[in-house]
Amino acid sequence: MIVLGPLLVIGGIGFFCWLLFTLAVFALPFFVGLTVAMWAFHAGTGALGGLLVGLAAGGATFCGGRIALASAPWTWLRVLIIILFVAPAAVAGYSATHGIAQIAIPSATWQLIISVLGAVAVSIASFARYA
């Protein structure tokens, strides 16, 4: 049991890192969908209405970004669209890495360094998936 515990912890951290890198592409549509869903819920549409409006807004953001990326005539415009989608992924990568670093690393300086490295890694992975 003493050998199995650390192996499961390492496997769990690896799984969540893989999940973070895989889902980083959807950070902006998720943020937009969540924001619109919360706004719709507080506007009085109810839980189901807020969920449906949020899903529609997130899907429209994702599809709109893909269409804009495919139809952009200039390279600098494509890069700008990609950066618009990569920036929330970098914030999500920083937050997720910082949460993991707080568990494993006692020094605040090293937590910050590891968190920034995690944000850079997630943003590079997200950029590579879009480009």
Protein Blocks (a to p, Z undefined) as FASTA:
>chain_A
ZZmmmmmmmmmmmmmmmmmmmmmmmmmmmmmmmmmmmmmmmnonojmlmmmmmmmmmmmm
mmmmmmmmmmpmbfklmmmmmmmmmmmmmmmmmmmmmmmmmmmpmblklmmmmmmmmmmm
mmmmmmmmmZZ
